Amino acid sequence: MKITRIETFPVPPRWLFCRVETDEGVVGWGEPVVEGRAEVVRAAVEVLSEYLLGQDPLRIEDHWQVLTKGGFYRGGPVLSSAVAGLDQALWDIAGRHYGAPVHALLGGPVRDKVRVYAWVGGDDPGELREEIDKQVEAGFTAVKMNGSGLMPRSLTAADLASVVRRAEVARSALGSGRDFAIDLHGRATTANARRVLAAVADLHPLFVEEPLAPDHLHRLRDLTAATDVPIALGERLYSRTDFLPPLTSGLAVAQPDLSHAGGISEVRRIAALAETFDVQLAPHCPLGPIALAASLQVGFATPNFLIQEQSVGIYHNRGAELLDYVLDPAPFTFTDGHAHRTTLPGLGVTIDEQAVRRAARHPHAWRNPVWRHDDGSMAEW
């Protein structure tokens, strides 16, 4: 079996899909993207495809090594994301070739269902309870929300109270038997993050995500030593090497993204490394159906897995939704807040190729907004 064609499709709302075809008619799908830089990753996929065309798709590990280390310059979000999508597609092909789900090829399942959480916004505390109530009614046992909007460099008492008010609304709506997580998106300074963690500790969040920007992870130990709130991060880390310093600094939850951190191959290794530090895995995934399918396959086969992010109804999804590109929504039907394991081959998702090709005729050019502080200087988004 040989790889004969590799195509990419920029589709709304902000995703990039890739399709890898073989001479035996077996096709695999992947999702290589950096949100806001899809065109750049698409170009990287095209360059990497020069190597893959004509190759045996089942030599996944060898291809991963060449794609990530065969060039003198390596790493970074663009290359790692391009490799990630191609890696997902190769695992999809392998599963379809062998007639088995990817989790079976990873050593077999260690669980029958994967807990997932729902996004509830949080920018407007007044709407937060209504959004949480909707997700509880839908059966979810955990939600995630923004801790704040734009965060000033020095928090006032009112700013801090606003963060706490959101957390209080969530805890009140969920009760003591369900969970909420707070995402700070790297918007806080180290000093502000320490104050936020202290202020919300008594409300027992499942975790606080990205209290620091990845540029400042050398300060992570200062936070973990000062709080018992579990700290999660990793969506902007792309390899085992990137994760090692946070793992040695008290990280509680590792959040690699299957479309950024080298795909299934590398995230499995990140999970194994995290397990040696007694750290749990909660893959980042505010993306499309292929990235989520890949994440679920890893979740079914990973002992130290905690919970899975998913993007159904997330505020980024304007113009298209996750289920718009699949023929069978069953793998993404969540029951009592869980995705249940299936035996469907490959990634376990059937992509609606016609819908993808139609959507790609009008490619998106999504960009994240640029925020500014009151003094006109740039702020973290």
Secondary structure, 3 states (H helix, E strand, C coil): CCEEEEEEEEECCCEEEEEEEECCCCEEEECCCCCCCHHHHHHHHHHHHHHHCCCCCCCHHHHHHHHHHCCCCCCCHHHHHHHHHHHHHHHHHHHHHHCCEHHHHCCCCCCCEEEEEEECCCCCHHHHHHHHHHHHHCCCCEEEEECCCCCCCCCCHHHHHHHHHHHHHHHHHHCCCCEEEEECCCCCCHHHHHHHHHHHHHHCCCCEECCCCHHHHHHHHHHHCCCCCCEEECCCCCCHHHHHHHHCCCCCEECCECCCCCHHHHHHHHHHHHHHCCCEECCECCCCHHHHHHHHHHHHHCCCECCEECCCCCCCCCCCCHHHHECCCHHHCCECCEEECCCCCECCCCECHHHHHHHHCCCCCCCCCCEECCCCCEECC
